[in-house]
Amino acid sequence: MRPALTLVLHALLEETREPGARLLSLDRVAEAIGTVAVSADEVEVLVSALEAEGRTVVDAHDVRSPKDDLALVLPAARALAKELGRKPTVAELAVRSGLSEDAVRAALRFAEVMAR
C-alpha cells in the first residue's frame, strides 16, 4: 500500500477505534481519501485492510442516521424512566435500544437540535 493510503488507513482506524464506532460508509472512506489519486484496486486494498482490522465498510444508504436511532432511543428512554423512576443513563439506553453509546449520544444530540 502506498504511503498516502497508509496514512488514510491509519486515520480511519483511529477514528473508529471505539467498539461502537466500527462502521464506516463508503462515503466516509472517500472523504478520507480526499484528493489522493487512487485506482479501484487501491480502494479495494484499503477496504480489505479496514475489514481485516475489524471495521465494516458499507454503502452509505445502509448506515443508520441519528433520526433512525432516535426512533429506538425515545421508547427506550420512556420505558426506562418509568421503570427506574429517574432519567436513564446513556449506557442504559444503549443496552435497551441495542445501539452503541455513541449512536445514543448522536441521537440525543439530534433530538436537541430538532427541539430548537
C-alpha distances in whole Angstrom, upper triangle without the diagonal:
4,6,8,6,6,10,11,10,12,15,15,15,18,20,20,21,24,25,27,24,22,22,20,21,19,20,19,15,16,18,15,13,16,17,13,13,11,12,13,11,8,10,11,8,8,12,11,10,12,15,14,15,18,18,19,18,21,23,25,28,27,27,30,32,34,37,36,36,39,41,40,41,44,46,44,46,49,49,48,50,53,53,52,54,52,49,46,43,39,39,42,41,37,39,41,39,36,34,32,33,31,32,35,35,34,36,39,38,38,41,42,41,43,46,46
4,6,5,6,9,10,10,12,14,15,16,18,20,21,22,26,27,29,26,23,24,21,22,20,21,19,16,16,18,15,12,15,14,11,11,10,11,14,12,9,11,13,10,10,14,14,13,15,18,17,18,21,20,22,20,23,24,26,29,29,28,32,33,35,38,37,37,40,42,42,42,45,47,46,47,50,51,50,52,55,54,53,56,53,50,47,44,40,40,43,42,39,41,43,41,38,36,33,35,32,33,37,36,34,37,40,38,38,42,43,41,43,46,46
4,5,5,6,9,10,11,12,14,15,16,19,20,21,24,26,28,25,23,24,21,22,20,21,19,16,17,17,14,12,14,14,11,12,12,14,17,15,12,14,16,13,12,16,16,14,15,19,18,18,21,20,22,21,24,25,26,30,30,29,32,33,34,37,37,37,40,42,41,41,45,47,45,46,49,50,49,51,54,53,52,54,51,48,46,42,39,39,42,41,38,40,43,40,38,35,32,33,31,32,36,35,33,36,38,37,37,41,41,40,42,45,45
4,5,5,7,9,10,11,13,14,16,17,19,20,24,26,27,23,22,22,19,20,18,18,16,14,14,14,11,9,11,11,7,10,10,13,15,15,11,12,15,13,11,15,16,14,15,19,19,18,21,20,21,20,22,23,24,27,28,26,30,30,32,35,35,35,37,40,39,39,42,45,44,44,48,49,47,49,52,52,51,53,50,46,44,41,37,37,41,40,36,39,41,39,37,34,31,32,29,30,34,33,31,34,36,34,34,38,38,37,39,42,42
4,5,5,6,9,10,10,12,14,15,16,18,22,23,24,21,19,19,16,17,15,16,14,11,11,12,9,7,11,11,8,10,9,11,13,12,8,9,11,10,7,11,12,11,12,15,15,15,18,16,18,16,19,20,21,25,25,24,27,28,30,33,32,32,35,37,37,37,40,42,41,42,45,46,45,47,50,50,49,51,48,45,42,39,35,35,38,37,34,36,39,36,34,31,29,30,27,28,31,31,29,32,34,33,33,36,37,36,38,41,41
4,5,5,6,9,10,10,12,14,15,16,20,22,23,20,18,19,17,18,17,18,16,13,14,15,11,10,13,15,12,13,12,14,16,14,11,12,13,11,8,12,13,10,11,14,14,13,16,16,18,17,20,22,23,26,26,25,28,29,30,33,33,32,35,38,37,37,40,42,41,41,45,46,44,46,49,49,48,50,47,44,41,38,34,34,37,36,33,35,38,36,33,30,28,29,26,28,31,30,29,32,34,33,33,37,37,36,38,41,42
4,5,5,6,9,10,11,12,14,15,19,21,22,19,18,19,16,18,17,17,15,12,14,13,9,9,12,13,11,14,13,16,18,17,13,13,16,14,11,14,15,12,12,16,16,15,18,16,19,18,21,22,22,26,26,24,27,27,29,32,32,31,34,37,36,36,39,41,40,40,44,45,43,45,48,48,46,48,45,42,40,36,33,33,36,35,32,34,37,35,33,30,27,28,25,26,30,28,27,30,32,31,31,35,35,34,36,39,39
4,6,5,6,9,10,11,12,14,18,20,20,17,15,16,13,14,13,14,11,8,10,10,6,6,9,11,10,12,12,14,15,15,12,11,13,12,9,11,13,11,10,14,15,14,16,14,16,14,17,18,19,22,22,21,23,24,26,29,29,28,31,33,33,33,36,38,37,38,41,42,41,42,46,45,44,46,43,40,38,35,31,31,34,33,30,32,35,32,30,27,25,26,22,24,27,26,24,28,30,28,28,32,33,31,33,36,36
4,5,5,6,9,10,11,12,16,17,18,15,13,14,12,14,13,14,12,9,11,12,9,9,12,15,13,15,13,15,15,15,11,11,12,10,7,9,10,8,7,11,11,10,13,11,13,13,16,18,19,22,21,20,23,24,25,29,28,28,30,33,32,32,35,37,36,37,40,41,39,41,44,44,43,45,42,39,37,33,30,30,33,32,28,30,33,31,28,25,23,24,22,23,26,26,24,27,30,28,29,32,33,32,34,37,38
4,5,5,6,9,10,10,14,16,18,15,13,15,14,16,16,17,14,12,14,14,10,11,14,17,15,18,16,19,19,18,15,14,16,14,10,12,13,10,9,13,13,11,13,12,15,15,18,21,21,24,24,22,24,25,26,29,29,28,31,33,32,32,35,37,35,36,40,40,39,40,44,43,42,44,41,38,35,32,29,28,32,31,28,30,33,31,28,25,22,23,21,22,26,25,24,27,29,28,29,32,33,32,34,37,37
4,5,5,6,9,10,13,16,17,14,13,14,12,14,15,15,11,10,13,11,8,10,12,15,14,17,17,19,20,20,16,15,17,15,12,13,15,13,11,14,15,13,15,13,15,15,18,19,19,23,22,20,22,22,23,27,27,26,28,31,30,30,33,35,34,34,38,39,37,39,42,42,40,42,39,36,33,30,27,27,30,29,26,29,31,29,27,24,21,22,19,20,24,22,21,24,26,25,26,29,29,28,31,34,34
4,5,5,6,9,12,14,14,11,10,10,9,11,12,12,9,8,11,10,7,10,12,16,15,17,16,18,18,18,15,13,15,14,10,10,13,11,8,11,13,11,12,9,11,11,14,16,16,19,18,16,19,19,21,24,24,23,26,28,27,27,30,33,31,32,35,36,35,36,40,39,38,40,38,34,32,29,25,25,28,27,24,26,29,26,24,21,18,19,16,18,21,21,19,22,24,23,24,27,28,27,29,32,32
4,6,5,6,9,11,13,10,9,11,10,13,14,15,12,11,14,14,11,13,16,19,18,20,19,21,20,20,17,15,16,14,11,11,12,10,7,10,11,8,9,8,11,12,15,18,18,21,20,18,20,21,22,25,25,24,26,29,27,27,31,33,31,31,35,36,34,36,39,38,37,40,37,34,31,28,24,24,27,26,23,25,28,26,23,20,18,19,16,18,21,21,20,23,25,24,25,28,29,29,31,34,34
4,5,5,9,12,13,10,10,13,12,15,17,17,13,13,16,15,12,15,17,20,19,22,21,23,23,23,20,18,19,18,14,15,16,13,11,14,14,11,12,11,14,15,18,20,20,23,22,19,21,21,22,25,25,24,26,29,28,27,30,32,30,31,34,35,33,35,38,38,36,38,35,32,30,26,23,22,26,25,22,25,28,26,24,21,17,18,15,18,20,19,19,22,24,23,24,27,28,27,30,32,33
4,6,8,11,11,8,9,10,10,13,15,15,11,11,15,13,11,14,16,19,19,22,21,24,23,23,20,18,20,19,15,15,17,15,12,14,16,13,13,11,13,14,16,18,17,20,19,16,18,18,18,22,22,20,23,26,25,24,27,29,28,28,31,32,31,32,36,35,34,36,33,30,27,24,20,21,24,23,20,23,25,23,21,18,15,15,12,14,17,16,15,19,21,19,20,24,24,24,26,29,29
4,6,8,8,5,5,7,8,12,14,15,11,12,15,14,13,16,18,21,21,23,22,24,23,23,20,18,19,18,15,14,15,13,10,12,13,10,10,8,10,11,14,17,16,19,17,14,16,17,17,21,21,19,21,24,23,22,26,28,26,26,30,30,29,31,34,33,32,35,32,29,26,23,19,19,22,21,18,20,23,21,19,16,13,14,11,13,16,16,15,18,20,20,21,24,25,24,26,29,30
4,6,8,7,7,10,11,15,17,18,15,15,19,18,16,18,21,24,23,26,24,26,25,25,22,20,21,19,16,16,17,14,11,13,13,10,10,9,12,14,17,20,20,22,20,18,19,20,20,24,23,21,23,26,24,23,27,29,26,27,31,31,29,31,34,33,32,34,32,29,26,22,19,18,22,21,18,20,23,22,19,16,13,14,12,15,17,17,17,20,22,21,23,26,26,27,29,31,32
4,6,5,7,10,12,16,19,20,16,17,21,20,18,21,23,27,26,29,27,29,28,28,25,23,23,23,19,18,19,17,14,15,16,12,11,11,13,15,18,21,20,22,20,17,17,18,18,22,21,18,21,23,21,20,24,25,23,23,27,27,25,27,30,29,28,31,28,25,22,19,16,14,18,18,14,16,19,18,16,13,10,10,9,12,14,14,15,17,19,19,21,23,24,25,27,29,30
4,6,6,9,12,16,19,20,18,18,22,22,20,23,25,29,28,30,29,30,28,28,26,24,23,23,20,18,19,17,14,14,15,12,9,9,11,14,17,20,20,21,19,16,16,18,18,21,20,17,20,22,20,19,23,24,21,22,26,26,24,26,29,28,27,30,27,25,21,18,15,14,17,16,13,14,17,16,13,11,8,10,10,11,14,15,15,18,19,20,21,24,25,26,28,29,31
4,6,8,11,14,18,19,16,18,21,21,20,23,25,28,28,31,29,30,28,28,27,24,24,24,21,19,20,19,15,15,17,14,12,10,11,14,15,18,17,19,16,13,13,14,14,17,16,13,16,18,16,15,19,21,18,19,23,23,21,24,27,26,25,28,25,22,19,16,13,12,15,14,10,12,15,13,11,8,5,7,6,8,10,11,12,14,16,17,18,20,22,23,24,26,28
4,6,8,11,15,15,13,14,17,17,16,19,21,25,25,27,25,27,25,26,24,21,21,21,18,16,18,17,13,13,16,13,11,9,10,11,13,16,15,17,15,12,12,13,13,17,16,14,17,19,18,17,21,23,21,22,25,26,24,26,29,29,28,30,28,25,22,19,15,15,18,16,13,15,18,16,14,10,8,9,7,8,12,12,12,14,16,16,17,20,21,22,23,26,27
4,6,10,13,15,12,13,16,16,15,18,20,24,23,25,23,24,23,23,21,18,18,18,15,13,14,13,10,10,12,10,7,5,6,9,11,14,14,16,14,12,13,15,16,19,18,16,19,21,20,20,24,25,23,24,28,28,27,29,32,31,31,33,31,28,25,22,19,18,20,19,16,17,20,18,15,12,10,12,11,11,15,16,15,17,20,20,20,23,25,25,26,29,31
4,7,10,12,10,11,14,15,14,17,19,23,22,24,22,23,21,21,20,17,17,17,15,12,14,14,10,10,13,12,9,6,5,6,7,10,10,13,10,8,10,12,14,17,16,14,18,20,18,19,23,24,23,24,27,28,27,29,32,32,31,34,32,28,26,23,20,19,21,20,16,18,20,17,15,12,11,14,12,11,15,16,14,16,19,19,19,22,24,24,25,28,29
4,7,8,6,7,10,11,11,13,15,19,19,20,19,20,18,19,17,14,14,15,12,10,13,13,9,10,13,12,11,7,6,5,6,9,8,11,10,8,11,13,15,18,17,16,20,21,21,21,25,27,25,27,30,31,30,32,35,35,35,37,34,31,28,26,22,22,25,23,19,22,23,21,18,15,14,16,14,13,17,18,15,17,21,20,20,23,25,24,25,28,29
4,5,5,7,9,10,11,13,14,18,18,19,18,18,16,18,17,13,14,16,13,11,14,15,12,12,16,15,14,10,8,5,5,6,5,8,8,7,10,12,14,17,16,16,20,21,21,22,25,27,26,28,31,32,31,33,36,36,36,38,36,32,30,28,24,25,27,24,21,24,25,22,20,17,16,19,16,15,18,19,16,18,21,21,19,23,25,23,24,28,29
4,5,5,6,9,10,11,12,15,15,16,14,15,13,15,14,10,11,13,11,9,12,14,12,12,16,16,15,12,10,6,6,5,6,10,10,10,13,15,18,20,19,20,23,24,25,26,29,31,30,31,34,35,35,37,40,40,40,42,40,36,34,32,28,28,30,28,25,27,29,25,23,21,20,22,20,18,22,23,20,21,25,24,23,26,28,26,27,30,31
4,5,5,6,9,10,10,14,15,16,15,16,15,17,16,12,14,16,14,12,16,17,14,16,19,19,18,15,13,10,9,8,6,10,11,10,13,14,17,19,19,20,22,24,25,25,28,30,30,31,34,35,35,37,40,40,40,42,39,36,33,31,28,29,31,28,26,28,29,26,24,22,21,23,19,18,22,22,19,20,23,22,21,24,26,24,25,28,29
4,5,5,6,9,10,13,14,16,15,17,16,18,16,12,14,16,13,11,15,15,12,14,18,17,16,13,12,9,10,10,8,12,13,11,14,14,16,19,19,19,22,24,24,25,27,30,29,30,33,34,34,35,38,39,38,40,37,34,32,29,25,26,29,26,24,27,28,25,23,20,19,20,17,16,20,20,17,19,22,20,20,23,25,23,24,28,28
4,5,5,6,9,12,12,13,12,14,13,14,12,9,11,12,9,8,12,12,10,12,15,15,15,12,11,8,10,10,10,14,14,13,16,17,19,22,22,22,25,27,27,27,30,33,32,33,36,37,37,38,41,41,41,43,40,37,34,32,28,28,31,29,26,29,30,27,25,22,21,22,19,19,23,23,20,22,25,24,23,27,28,27,28,31,32
4,5,5,6,9,10,11,10,12,12,14,12,9,12,14,11,11,15,15,13,16,18,18,19,15,15,11,12,11,11,15,16,15,18,18,21,23,23,24,27,29,29,30,32,35,34,35,38,39,39,41,44,44,44,45,43,39,37,35,31,31,34,32,29,32,33,30,28,25,24,25,22,22,25,25,22,24,27,25,24,28,29,27,29,32,32
4,5,5,9,10,12,13,15,15,17,15,12,15,16,13,14,17,17,15,18,20,19,20,16,16,13,14,14,12,16,17,16,18,18,20,22,23,23,26,28,28,29,31,34,33,34,37,39,38,39,42,43,42,44,41,37,35,33,29,30,33,31,28,31,33,30,28,25,23,24,21,21,24,23,20,23,25,23,22,26,27,25,26,30,30
4,5,9,9,12,12,15,15,17,14,11,14,15,11,12,15,14,13,16,18,17,18,15,15,13,15,15,14,18,19,17,20,20,21,24,25,25,27,29,30,30,32,35,34,35,38,39,38,40,43,43,42,44,41,38,35,33,29,30,33,31,28,31,33,30,28,25,23,24,20,21,24,23,21,24,26,24,24,28,28,27,28,32,32
4,6,6,8,8,11,12,14,11,9,13,13,10,12,15,14,13,16,18,18,19,16,17,14,16,16,16,19,20,19,22,22,24,27,27,28,30,32,33,33,36,38,37,38,41,43,42,43,46,47,46,48,45,41,39,36,33,33,36,34,31,34,36,33,31,28,26,27,24,24,28,27,24,27,30,28,27,31,32,30,32,35,35
4,6,8,10,13,14,16,14,12,16,16,14,15,19,18,17,20,22,21,23,20,20,17,18,17,17,20,22,20,23,23,25,27,28,28,31,33,33,34,36,39,38,39,42,43,43,44,47,48,47,48,45,42,40,37,34,35,37,35,33,36,37,34,33,30,28,29,25,25,29,28,25,27,30,28,27,31,31,29,31,34,33
4,6,9,12,14,16,14,13,17,18,15,17,20,20,19,23,24,24,26,23,23,20,21,20,20,23,25,24,27,26,28,31,31,32,34,36,37,37,40,43,42,42,46,47,47,48,51,51,51,52,49,46,44,41,37,38,41,39,37,39,41,38,37,33,32,32,29,29,33,31,28,31,34,31,30,34,34,32,34,37,36
4,6,10,12,14,11,11,15,15,13,15,18,17,18,21,22,22,24,22,22,19,21,21,21,24,25,25,28,28,30,32,33,33,36,38,38,39,41,44,43,44,47,48,48,49,52,52,52,53,50,47,45,42,38,39,42,40,37,40,42,39,37,34,32,33,30,30,34,32,30,33,35,33,32,36,37,34,36,40,39
4,7,10,12,10,10,14,14,13,16,18,18,19,22,23,23,25,23,23,20,21,21,21,25,26,26,29,29,32,34,34,35,38,40,40,41,43,46,45,46,49,50,50,51,54,55,54,56,53,49,47,45,41,41,44,42,39,42,44,41,39,36,34,35,32,32,36,35,32,35,38,36,35,39,39,37,39,42,42
4,7,8,6,7,10,11,10,13,15,15,16,19,20,21,23,21,20,18,19,19,20,23,24,24,28,28,31,33,33,34,37,38,39,39,42,44,44,45,48,49,48,50,53,53,53,55,52,49,46,44,40,40,43,41,38,40,42,39,37,34,33,34,31,31,35,34,32,34,37,35,35,38,39,37,39,42,42
4,5,5,6,9,10,11,13,14,15,17,19,20,21,23,21,21,18,19,18,20,23,24,25,28,29,32,34,34,35,38,39,39,40,43,45,45,46,49,50,50,52,54,54,54,56,54,50,48,45,42,42,44,42,39,41,43,40,37,35,34,36,33,33,36,36,34,36,39,37,36,40,41,39,40,44,44
4,5,5,6,9,10,11,12,14,15,16,18,20,21,19,18,15,16,16,18,21,21,22,26,27,31,32,32,33,36,37,37,38,41,43,42,44,47,48,47,50,52,52,52,54,52,49,46,44,40,40,42,40,37,39,40,37,35,33,32,34,31,31,35,35,32,34,37,36,35,38,40,38,39,43,43
4,5,5,6,9,10,10,12,14,15,16,19,20,19,18,16,17,17,20,23,23,24,27,29,32,34,33,34,37,38,38,40,43,44,43,45,48,49,48,51,53,53,53,55,53,50,47,44,41,40,43,41,38,39,41,38,35,33,32,35,32,32,36,36,34,36,39,38,37,40,42,40,41,45,46
4,5,5,6,9,10,10,12,14,15,17,19,17,17,15,17,17,20,23,23,23,27,28,31,33,33,33,36,38,37,38,42,43,42,44,47,48,47,49,52,52,51,54,51,48,45,42,39,38,41,39,36,38,40,37,34,32,31,33,30,30,34,34,32,34,37,36,35,39,40,39,40,43,44
4,5,5,6,8,10,11,12,14,15,17,15,14,12,13,14,16,19,19,19,23,25,27,30,29,29,33,34,34,35,38,40,39,40,43,44,44,46,49,48,48,50,48,45,42,39,36,35,38,36,33,35,37,34,31,29,28,30,27,27,31,31,28,31,34,33,32,35,37,35,36,40,40
4,5,5,6,9,10,10,12,14,15,14,13,11,13,14,16,19,19,19,23,25,28,30,29,30,33,34,34,35,38,40,39,40,43,44,43,46,48,48,48,50,48,45,42,40,36,35,38,36,33,34,36,33,30,28,27,30,28,27,31,32,30,31,35,34,33,36,38,37,38,41,42
4,6,5,6,9,10,10,12,14,14,14,12,15,17,19,22,21,22,25,27,30,32,31,31,35,36,35,36,40,41,40,41,45,45,44,47,49,49,48,51,49,45,42,40,36,35,38,37,33,35,37,34,31,29,28,30,28,28,32,32,30,33,36,35,34,38,39,38,40,43,44
4,5,5,6,9,10,11,13,11,12,10,13,15,17,20,19,19,23,24,27,30,29,28,32,33,33,33,37,39,37,39,42,42,42,44,47,46,46,48,46,42,39,37,33,33,35,34,30,32,34,32,29,27,25,27,25,25,29,29,27,29,32,31,31,35,36,35,36,40,40
4,5,5,6,9,10,11,9,9,7,10,12,14,17,16,16,20,22,24,27,26,26,29,30,30,31,34,36,34,36,39,39,39,41,44,43,43,46,43,40,37,35,31,30,33,31,28,29,32,29,26,24,23,25,23,23,26,27,25,27,30,30,29,33,34,33,34,38,39
4,5,5,6,9,10,9,10,9,12,15,17,20,18,19,22,25,27,30,28,28,31,33,31,32,36,37,36,38,41,41,40,43,45,44,44,47,45,42,39,36,33,31,34,33,29,30,32,30,27,25,24,26,25,25,28,29,28,30,33,32,32,35,37,36,37,41,42
4,5,5,6,9,9,11,11,14,17,19,22,20,20,23,25,27,30,29,28,32,33,32,33,36,38,36,38,41,41,40,42,45,44,44,46,44,41,38,35,32,31,33,32,29,30,32,30,27,25,23,26,24,24,28,28,27,30,32,32,32,35,37,36,37,41,42
4,5,5,7,5,7,8,12,14,16,19,17,17,20,22,24,27,25,25,28,30,28,29,33,34,32,34,37,37,36,39,41,41,40,43,40,37,34,32,28,27,30,29,25,26,29,27,24,22,20,22,20,21,24,25,23,26,29,28,28,31,33,32,34,37,38
4,5,5,5,6,7,11,14,16,19,16,16,19,22,24,27,25,24,28,29,27,28,32,33,31,33,36,36,35,38,41,40,39,42,40,37,34,31,28,27,29,28,24,25,28,26,22,21,19,22,20,21,24,25,24,26,29,29,29,32,34,33,35,37,39
4,5,7,9,11,14,18,20,23,20,20,23,25,27,30,28,27,31,32,30,31,35,36,34,36,39,38,37,40,43,41,41,44,42,39,36,33,30,28,31,30,26,27,30,28,24,23,21,24,23,23,27,28,27,29,32,32,32,35,37,36,38,41,42
4,6,9,11,15,18,20,23,20,19,22,24,25,28,27,26,29,31,29,29,33,34,32,33,37,37,35,38,40,39,38,41,39,36,33,30,27,25,28,28,24,25,28,26,23,21,19,21,20,21,24,25,24,27,29,29,30,33,34,34,36,38,40
4,7,10,13,17,18,20,18,17,19,21,23,26,24,23,26,27,25,26,30,31,28,30,34,33,32,35,37,36,35,38,36,34,30,28,24,23,25,25,21,21,24,23,19,18,16,18,18,18,21,23,22,24,27,27,28,30,32,32,34,36,38
4,6,10,13,15,17,15,13,16,18,20,23,21,20,24,25,23,24,28,29,27,29,32,32,31,34,36,35,35,38,36,33,29,27,23,22,25,24,20,21,24,22,19,16,15,17,16,16,20,21,20,22,24,25,25,28,29,29,31,33,35
4,6,10,12,14,11,11,13,16,18,21,19,18,22,23,22,23,26,28,26,28,31,31,31,33,36,35,35,38,36,33,29,27,24,23,25,23,20,21,23,21,18,16,15,18,16,16,19,21,19,21,24,24,24,27,29,28,29,32,34
4,7,9,12,10,10,13,15,18,21,19,19,23,24,23,24,27,29,28,30,33,33,33,35,37,37,37,40,38,34,31,29,26,25,27,25,22,24,25,23,20,18,17,20,18,17,20,22,20,21,25,24,24,27,29,28,29,32,33
4,6,8,6,7,11,13,17,19,17,17,21,22,21,23,26,27,27,29,31,32,32,34,37,36,37,39,37,34,31,29,26,26,27,25,22,24,25,22,19,17,17,20,18,17,20,22,19,20,24,24,22,25,28,27,27,30,32
4,6,6,7,11,13,17,18,16,18,21,22,22,24,26,28,28,30,32,33,33,35,38,38,38,40,39,35,33,31,28,28,29,27,24,26,27,23,21,19,20,22,20,18,21,23,20,21,24,24,22,25,28,26,26,30,31
4,5,5,9,10,14,15,14,15,18,19,20,22,24,26,26,27,30,31,31,33,36,36,37,38,36,33,31,29,26,26,28,25,23,25,25,22,21,18,18,21,18,16,19,20,17,18,21,21,19,22,24,23,23,26,27
4,6,8,9,13,14,12,14,17,17,18,20,23,24,25,26,29,30,30,32,34,35,36,38,36,32,30,29,26,27,28,25,22,25,25,21,20,18,19,21,19,16,19,21,18,17,21,21,19,21,24,22,22,25,27
4,6,9,13,14,12,13,16,16,17,19,22,23,23,25,27,28,28,31,33,33,34,36,34,31,28,27,24,24,25,22,20,22,22,18,17,15,16,19,18,15,18,20,17,17,21,21,19,21,24,23,23,26,28
4,6,10,11,10,11,14,15,15,17,19,21,21,22,25,26,26,28,31,31,31,33,31,28,26,24,21,21,23,20,17,20,20,16,15,13,13,16,14,11,14,16,13,14,17,18,16,18,21,20,20,24,25
4,7,8,6,7,10,11,11,13,16,17,17,19,21,22,23,25,27,28,28,30,28,25,22,22,18,19,20,17,15,17,17,13,13,10,12,14,12,9,12,14,11,10,14,15,13,15,18,18,17,20,23
4,5,5,6,9,10,11,12,14,17,17,18,21,22,23,24,26,27,28,29,27,24,22,21,18,19,20,17,15,18,18,14,15,12,13,14,12,9,11,12,9,8,12,12,10,12,15,14,14,17,19
4,5,5,6,9,10,10,12,15,15,15,18,20,20,21,24,25,25,26,24,20,19,18,15,17,18,14,13,17,16,13,14,11,12,12,10,7,8,9,6,4,8,8,6,9,11,11,11,14,16
4,5,5,7,9,10,11,13,15,15,17,19,20,21,23,25,25,26,24,21,19,19,17,19,19,15,15,18,17,14,15,13,15,15,14,10,11,12,9,6,9,10,7,8,12,11,10,13,15
4,5,5,7,9,11,12,13,15,17,18,19,21,23,24,25,26,24,21,20,20,17,18,18,15,14,17,15,12,13,11,13,15,14,10,11,13,11,8,11,13,10,11,15,15,13,16,19
4,5,5,6,9,11,11,12,15,16,16,18,20,21,22,23,21,18,16,16,13,15,15,11,10,13,12,9,10,8,10,11,11,7,7,10,8,6,9,11,10,10,14,15,14,16,19
4,5,5,6,9,10,10,12,14,15,16,18,20,20,21,19,16,15,15,13,15,15,11,11,14,13,10,12,10,12,12,12,9,8,10,9,5,7,10,8,7,11,12,11,13,16
4,6,6,7,9,10,12,13,15,16,18,19,20,21,20,18,16,17,15,17,16,12,13,15,13,9,12,11,14,15,15,12,11,13,12,9,11,13,11,10,14,15,13,15,18
4,6,6,7,9,11,11,12,15,16,17,18,20,19,16,14,15,13,14,13,9,10,11,9,6,8,8,12,13,14,10,9,12,12,9,11,14,13,12,16,17,16,17,21
4,6,5,6,9,10,10,12,14,15,16,17,16,13,11,11,10,11,10,7,8,10,8,6,9,8,11,11,12,9,7,10,10,7,8,12,11,10,13,15,15,15,19
4,5,5,6,9,10,10,12,14,15,16,14,12,11,13,12,14,12,9,11,13,11,9,13,12,15,14,15,13,10,12,13,9,9,12,12,9,12,15,14,14,17
4,5,5,6,8,10,11,12,14,15,15,13,12,14,14,15,13,10,12,13,9,8,12,13,16,16,18,15,12,15,16,12,13,16,15,13,16,19,17,17,21
4,6,5,6,8,10,10,12,13,13,11,9,11,11,12,9,6,9,9,6,6,10,11,13,13,16,14,11,13,15,12,12,16,16,14,17,20,19,19,22
4,6,5,6,9,10,10,11,10,8,6,9,9,11,9,6,10,11,9,9,12,13,14,13,15,14,10,12,14,12,10,14,15,13,14,18,17,16,20
4,6,5,6,9,10,10,10,9,9,12,13,15,12,10,13,14,11,11,15,16,18,17,19,17,14,16,18,15,13,17,17,14,16,19,18,17,21
4,6,5,6,9,10,11,10,9,13,14,14,11,10,13,13,9,11,14,16,18,18,20,19,15,18,20,17,16,20,20,17,20,23,22,21,24
4,5,5,6,8,8,8,6,9,11,12,8,8,11,11,8,10,14,15,17,16,19,18,14,16,19,16,15,19,20,18,19,23,22,21,25
4,6,5,5,5,5,6,10,12,13,10,10,14,14,12,14,17,18,19,17,20,19,15,17,19,17,15,19,20,17,18,22,21,20,23
4,6,5,7,9,10,13,16,17,13,13,17,16,13,15,19,20,22,21,23,22,19,20,23,20,18,22,23,20,21,25,24,22,26
4,6,8,10,10,13,15,15,12,12,16,14,12,15,18,19,21,20,23,22,19,21,24,21,20,23,25,22,23,27,26,25,28
4,5,8,7,11,14,14,10,12,15,14,13,16,18,20,21,19,22,22,18,20,23,21,19,23,24,22,23,26,26,25,28
4,7,9,12,15,16,13,14,18,17,16,18,21,22,23,21,24,24,20,21,24,22,20,23,24,22,22,26,26,24,27
4,6,9,13,14,12,12,16,16,15,17,20,20,21,19,21,21,17,18,21,19,17,20,22,19,19,23,23,21,24
4,7,10,12,10,10,13,15,14,15,18,18,18,16,18,18,14,14,17,16,13,16,18,16,16,19,20,18,21
4,7,8,6,7,10,11,10,12,14,14,15,12,15,15,12,12,16,14,12,15,17,16,16,20,21,19,22
4,5,5,6,9,10,11,12,14,13,13,10,13,13,10,10,14,14,12,14,17,16,16,20,21,20,23
4,5,5,6,9,10,10,12,10,9,6,9,10,7,7,11,11,9,12,14,14,15,18,19,19,21
4,5,5,6,9,10,10,10,8,6,10,11,9,10,13,13,13,15,18,17,18,21,22,23,25
4,5,5,6,9,10,10,10,9,12,13,10,12,15,14,13,17,18,18,19,22,23,23,26
4,5,5,6,8,8,9,8,11,10,7,10,12,11,10,14,15,14,16,19,19,20,23
4,6,5,6,5,5,5,9,8,6,9,11,11,12,14,16,16,18,20,21,22,24
4,6,5,7,8,8,12,11,10,13,15,14,15,18,19,19,21,24,24,25,28
4,6,8,10,11,14,13,11,14,16,14,15,18,19,18,20,23,23,23,27
4,5,9,10,12,10,8,12,13,11,13,16,16,16,19,21,20,21,25
4,7,9,12,10,9,13,14,13,15,18,18,18,21,23,23,24,27
4,6,8,6,6,10,11,10,12,15,15,16,18,20,20,22,25
4,5,5,6,9,10,11,12,14,15,17,19,20,21,23,25
4,5,5,6,9,10,11,12,14,15,17,18,20,21,23
4,5,5,6,9,10,11,12,14,15,17,18,20,22
4,5,5,6,9,10,10,12,14,15,16,18,20
4,5,5,6,9,10,11,12,14,15,17,19
4,5,5,6,9,10,11,12,14,15,17
4,5,5,6,9,10,11,12,14,16
4,5,5,6,9,10,10,12,15
4,5,5,6,9,10,11,13
4,5,5,6,9,10,11
4,5,5,6,9,10
4,5,5,6,9
4,5,5,7
4,5,6
4,6
4
